[in-house]
Amino acid sequence: MLDEAIRRRLTERFGARAMPWLDGLPARAAALAARWQMALASRR
């Protein structure tokens, strides 16, 4: 979901505690998209 540059910047800013949040982000985004009846698209 997030490219490595974004992951690196967030980890530099918030430290190791950002990693679990980043790892769980795809599941949370998918759950919210389903709840809100939205489709997620990739920028690639």
KEKOLZA-686201 format. One record per residue: residue number from 1; x, z, y of N, C-alpha, C, O, CB in turn; residue in three letters. Coordinates in Angstrom, 2 decimals. Glycine has a CB too. Example, Ala and Ser with C-alpha at 12.3 -4.5 7.8 and 13.67 -1.06 7.14 Angstrom:
i	n_px	n_pz	n_py	ca_px	ca_pz	ca_py	c_px	c_pz	c_py	o_px	o_pz	o_py	cb_px	cb_pz	cb_py	aa
1	13.19	7.80	-5.69	12.30	7.80	-4.50	13.20	7.80	-3.30	14.24	8.46	-3.32	11.31	9.05	-4.47	ALA
2	12.85	7.08	-2.25	13.67	7.14	-1.06	12.90	7.87	0.03	13.41	8.04	1.14	14.08	5.72	-0.60	SER
//
This chain:
i	n_px	n_pz	n_py	ca_px	ca_pz	ca_py	c_px	c_pz	c_py	o_px	o_pz	o_py	cb_px	cb_pz	cb_py	aa
1	0.83	0.00	-1.19	0.00	0.00	0.00	0.88	0.00	1.26	0.65	-0.78	2.19	-0.95	1.22	-0.01	MET
2	1.86	0.85	1.30	2.77	0.90	2.45	4.12	0.33	2.05	4.62	0.60	0.96	2.92	2.36	2.97	LEU
3	4.69	-0.45	2.94	6.00	-1.00	2.60	7.07	0.09	2.73	6.82	1.16	3.29	6.34	-2.21	3.51	ASP
4	8.24	-0.20	2.23	9.32	0.78	2.19	9.75	1.25	3.58	10.11	2.42	3.74	10.50	0.20	1.46	GLU
5	9.73	0.38	4.57	10.14	0.78	5.92	9.21	1.86	6.47	9.67	2.82	7.09	10.15	-0.44	6.87	ALA
6	7.93	1.71	6.25	6.96	2.71	6.73	7.13	4.01	5.96	7.14	5.09	6.55	5.51	2.19	6.58	ILE
7	7.28	3.91	4.63	7.50	5.11	3.82	8.75	5.85	4.29	8.74	7.08	4.40	7.62	4.74	2.33	ARG
8	9.81	5.12	4.56	11.07	5.72	5.01	10.89	6.43	6.35	11.36	7.56	6.53	12.17	4.65	5.11	ARG
9	10.22	5.77	7.30	10.02	6.39	8.62	9.18	7.66	8.51	9.49	8.66	9.16	9.35	5.40	9.58	ARG
10	8.13	7.62	7.72	7.29	8.81	7.57	8.04	9.95	6.88	7.88	11.12	7.24	6.02	8.48	6.78	LEU
11	8.87	9.59	5.90	9.67	10.61	5.22	10.72	11.18	6.16	10.97	12.38	6.14	10.33	10.02	3.97	THR
12	11.34	10.34	6.97	12.31	10.85	7.95	11.64	11.77	8.95	12.22	12.78	9.36	12.99	9.69	8.68	GLU
13	10.43	11.44	9.35	9.71	12.23	10.36	9.17	13.54	9.80	9.31	14.59	10.43	8.57	11.41	10.95	ARG
14	8.56	13.49	8.61	7.86	14.65	8.07	8.57	15.30	6.89	8.13	16.34	6.40	6.49	14.27	7.65	PHE
15	9.66	14.71	6.44	10.42	15.29	5.34	9.79	15.02	3.98	8.89	14.19	3.84	10.56	16.77	5.55	GLY
16	10.28	15.75	3.00	9.85	15.55	1.61	8.37	15.84	1.42	7.76	15.31	0.48	10.66	16.44	0.69	ALA
17	7.78	16.65	2.27	6.35	16.95	2.09	5.46	15.73	2.29	4.29	15.75	1.92	5.94	18.05	3.06	ARG
18	6.00	14.67	2.87	5.22	13.44	3.05	5.08	12.65	1.76	4.14	11.88	1.61	5.87	12.56	4.11	ALA
19	6.01	12.83	0.82	6.01	12.03	-0.40	4.73	12.18	-1.23	4.16	11.16	-1.62	7.20	12.39	-1.24	MET
20	4.25	13.38	-1.52	3.00	13.49	-2.29	1.82	12.84	-1.56	0.96	12.22	-2.19	2.69	14.96	-2.58	PRO
21	1.79	12.99	-0.25	0.72	12.38	0.54	0.79	10.86	0.43	-0.24	10.20	0.23	0.81	12.83	2.01	TRP
22	1.98	10.30	0.57	2.16	8.85	0.47	1.83	8.35	-0.93	1.21	7.30	-1.09	3.60	8.47	0.84	LEU
23	2.23	9.10	-1.95	1.94	8.71	-3.33	0.44	8.71	-3.62	-0.04	7.89	-4.40	2.66	9.63	-4.30	ASP
24	-0.29	9.62	-3.00	-1.73	9.71	-3.23	-2.56	8.81	-2.34	-3.77	8.69	-2.54	-2.17	11.11	-3.04	GLY
25	-1.92	8.18	-1.38	-2.66	7.36	-0.42	-3.46	6.22	-1.03	-4.61	6.02	-0.64	-1.70	6.81	0.58	LEU
26	-2.91	5.45	-1.97	-3.72	4.35	-2.55	-5.03	4.83	-3.18	-6.06	4.19	-3.01	-2.90	3.62	-3.58	PRO
27	-4.98	5.93	-3.91	-6.20	6.45	-4.55	-7.20	6.93	-3.51	-8.40	6.69	-3.63	-5.85	7.60	-5.51	ALA
28	-6.70	7.61	-2.47	-7.62	8.08	-1.42	-8.24	6.91	-0.67	-9.44	6.93	-0.37	-6.88	9.00	-0.43	ARG
29	-7.44	5.90	-0.36	-7.97	4.73	0.34	-9.00	4.01	-0.51	-10.03	3.57	0.00	-6.83	3.76	0.73	ALA
30	-8.74	3.88	-1.80	-9.70	3.22	-2.70	-11.00	4.02	-2.78	-12.09	3.44	-2.77	-9.10	3.05	-4.10	ALA
31	-10.88	5.33	-2.87	-12.08	6.17	-2.94	-12.91	6.06	-1.67	-14.13	5.95	-1.73	-11.69	7.64	-3.20	ALA
32	-12.25	6.09	-0.52	-12.99	5.96	0.74	-13.60	4.57	0.89	-14.72	4.44	1.38	-12.07	6.25	1.94	LEU
33	-12.88	3.55	0.48	-13.42	2.19	0.55	-14.68	2.06	-0.30	-15.66	1.45	0.13	-12.35	1.16	0.09	ALA
34	-14.65	2.63	-1.49	-15.83	2.59	-2.35	-16.98	3.38	-1.73	-18.13	2.93	-1.74	-15.50	3.15	-3.76	ALA
35	-16.67	4.53	-1.19	-17.70	5.38	-0.57	-18.35	4.69	0.63	-19.56	4.78	0.84	-17.09	6.72	-0.13	ARG
36	-17.54	4.00	1.40	-18.02	3.32	2.61	-18.41	1.86	2.35	-18.75	1.12	3.27	-16.96	3.37	3.69	TRP
37	-18.37	1.47	1.08	-18.73	0.10	0.66	-17.92	-0.94	1.44	-18.46	-1.88	2.02	-20.23	-0.14	0.87	GLN
38	-16.61	-0.73	1.42	-15.68	-1.63	2.09	-14.72	-2.21	1.05	-14.50	-1.61	0.00	-14.90	-0.90	3.22	MET
39	-14.17	-3.35	1.35	-13.16	-3.96	0.48	-11.81	-3.88	1.18	-11.69	-4.21	2.36	-13.52	-5.44	0.14	ALA
40	-10.80	-3.44	0.45	-9.44	-3.39	1.00	-8.75	-4.71	0.70	-8.90	-5.28	-0.38	-8.64	-2.19	0.39	LEU
41	-8.01	-5.19	1.65	-7.27	-6.47	1.48	-5.79	-6.20	1.65	-5.39	-5.26	2.34	-7.75	-7.56	2.50	ALA
42	-5.00	-7.00	1.03	-3.55	-6.90	1.17	-3.08	-7.81	2.28	-3.65	-8.88	2.50	-2.85	-7.26	-0.16	SER
43	-2.03	-7.38	2.99	-1.48	-8.20	4.07	-0.48	-9.21	3.55	-0.01	-10.03	4.33	-0.82	-7.33	5.12	ARG
44	-0.16	-9.19	2.32	0.87	-10.08	1.75	0.42	-11.48	1.66	1.17	-12.34	1.20	1.28	-9.62	0.40	ARG
//
